[in-house]
Amino acid sequence: MGRILAIDYGKKRTGLAVTDSLQIIANSLTTVESKNIYNFLADYLSKEKTDKIIVGYARQTNGDDSDSMKYIQPFVNRLKKLYSNIPIEFFDERYTSKMAEFSLREMGLGKKMKTDKGLVDKMSATILLQSYMEFSKNFRNLNT
């Protein structure tokens, strides 16, 4: 079984999270400058068996697309061309950044957030991945 990779794509930075090989636990992976994301993914995907890629779907609180989708959609379109052998899905990322900031403050890392901007991004990707895994598990349970 391969991993599931989650991507919280941003204009400047992209947060990444990944499951273990049994797809049980979501773990922060890293933050990459968005201009380097394709090189990072080429390297990572050549080394790690990946069953699926989840990309955060940016929506406003009312459910409409966020302005961020203007650069997220082209990113996903290119990913689908480059990695046509790996399923790529969107998953709603609303509130993941706020949840990440709250969690980091609760862990006493508020000051670190201000100096390490990528910390929130990779935590957001981890929350996105964990939410996706819980949703998928609950959806499977409904259909059994």
C-alpha positions in Angstrom: 0.0 0.0 0.0 1.2 3.5 -0.8 0.9 6.8 1.0 -1.6 9.6 0.6 0.0 12.9 0.0 -1.8 16.1 0.9 -1.0 19.5 -0.6 -2.0 22.9 0.8 -0.9 24.9 -2.2 -0.3 28.6 -1.7 1.1 31.4 -3.8 4.3 31.6 -1.9 4.6 28.4 0.1 3.1 24.9 -0.1 2.5 22.8 2.9 2.8 19.0 2.6 1.6 16.1 4.7 1.7 12.4 4.1 0.2 9.2 5.6 2.3 6.3 6.8 2.5 3.4 4.3 -0.6 1.8 6.0 -2.6 5.0 5.6 -3.4 5.2 9.3 -1.7 8.3 10.5 -1.3 11.8 8.9 2.1 13.4 9.5 3.5 16.8 8.5 6.1 16.4 5.8 7.5 19.8 4.9 6.9 23.2 3.5 8.3 24.1 0.1 8.4 27.4 -1.8 5.7 27.1 -4.4 8.1 27.9 -7.2 10.0 24.7 -6.3 7.0 22.4 -5.8 7.3 20.5 -9.0 10.9 19.6 -8.4 10.1 18.6 -4.9 7.2 16.4 -6.0 9.3 14.8 -8.8 11.9 13.8 -6.3 9.5 12.7 -3.6 7.2 10.7 -5.9 10.2 8.9 -7.5 11.1 7.6 -4.0 7.8 7.0 -2.3 4.9 4.9 -3.5 1.9 7.2 -3.5 -1.6 6.0 -4.0 -3.4 9.4 -4.0 -2.8 13.1 -3.9 -5.2 15.3 -2.0 -5.2 19.1 -2.8 -6.9 21.6 -0.6 -9.9 23.2 -2.3 -10.1 26.8 -1.2 -13.6 28.0 -0.5 -15.1 31.0 1.2 -17.3 30.4 4.3 -20.4 30.6 2.1 -19.1 27.8 -0.1 -18.1 29.8 -3.1 -14.6 29.4 -4.6 -11.9 31.5 -3.0 -9.8 33.8 -5.1 -6.9 31.3 -4.4 -8.5 28.8 -6.8 -7.2 31.0 -9.7 -3.8 29.6 -9.0 -4.7 26.3 -7.4 -6.7 25.0 -10.4 -3.9 25.5 -12.9 -1.5 23.8 -10.4 -3.8 20.8 -10.2 -4.3 20.7 -13.9 -0.5 20.5 -14.4 -0.2 17.8 -11.7 -2.8 15.7 -13.4 -0.8 15.9 -16.7 2.5 15.1 -14.9 1.2 12.3 -12.7 -1.7 10.8 -14.7 -1.1 7.5 -13.0 -1.9 8.9 -9.5 -5.5 9.9 -8.6 -5.7 13.5 -7.6 -8.6 14.8 -5.6 -9.7 18.1 -4.2 -10.8 18.2 -0.5 -12.4 21.2 1.2 -9.7 23.1 3.1 -11.9 25.7 4.8 -10.6 26.7 8.3 -7.5 24.5 8.1 -5.2 27.5 8.5 -7.2 28.8 11.5 -7.2 25.4 13.1 -3.5 25.1 12.5 -2.8 28.5 14.1 -5.0 27.6 17.0 -3.3 24.2 17.5 0.2 25.8 17.3 -0.8 28.4 19.9 -2.2 25.8 22.2 1.1 23.9 21.9 3.0 27.1 23.0 4.4 27.7 19.5 2.8 31.1 18.9 6.2 32.9 18.7 7.6 30.2 16.4 4.7 30.7 14.0 5.8 34.3 13.4 9.3 33.3 12.5 8.6 30.0 10.7 5.8 30.9 8.3 5.9 27.4 6.8 4.9 25.9 10.1 1.2 26.9 9.6 1.3 25.6 6.0 2.5 22.1 6.8 0.2 21.9 9.8 -2.7 23.0 7.6 -1.8 20.2 5.1 -1.8 17.7 8.0 -5.2 18.8 9.2 -6.4 18.6 5.6 -5.1 15.1 5.3 -6.5 14.0 8.7 -9.9 15.4 7.7 -9.8 13.6 4.4 -9.0 10.3 6.1 -11.8 10.7 8.7 -14.3 11.6 6.0 -13.2 8.6 3.8 -13.4 6.2 6.8 -16.9 7.5 7.7 -18.1 7.4 4.1 -16.9 3.7 3.8 -18.7 2.9 7.0 -21.9 4.3 5.7 -21.7 2.1 2.6 -21.1 -1.2 4.5 
